[in-house]
Amino acid sequence: MSTPRRRSLQLPVASQRQRQVFRRRRHPPRWRQFGVGLVFMALGAVMLLGLLQLPERLDTVLLLSTAIAQLIGGLRSLLLGLLQLLAVVLVVLVALLALLLLVGGLVRLVRSLLPHAGAKRPS
């Protein structure tokens, strides 16, 4: 007969290394941080210069007023569409209620014409 294997509870062996979760992140070298900072500043300056030249190339006030007008028109169209959708849902609900009333009336009419189960028949 073979003996059943026993599983023993073993604690993990403490290692000299820290776990991956608790390790400190290594920072990039200072020259790389300095270079990335210079690149970001250059990109920001170029973008600001481009934005400063924008009013010369197009009429900003006209662009803004057109955008606001189209936004208002879009919101009006959205609200009108929602109102129409609500009207359609209301019509469908009224139609379903009408059908329910017709079926309920038909069931009551048929029940009134059938003889009652507990009523005595005249002999």
C-alpha angles and dihedrals in degrees: 000000000000122000118238116254116253122217112214123203109242127185116224115264112253110242130201092237121081120238117267092248095057098044117115115246115247114238119226116253118279094245089057093049089049092050094048089049091053092048092050092049092049092050091048092050092049091049092050091049089051091050091050090055092049097087090056093055100045139015104261096190092053091048092050095046091048091050092050092047092051091047091053090046091050092050090048090051091048093051092046090051092050090050091051091048090051089051091052091050090050092051091050091050091050090049091050091048090050091051091048091051091049093051092045091050091048092050091050092047092051091047091052092054096048118083116255116256094227098043120109118237118229112248 
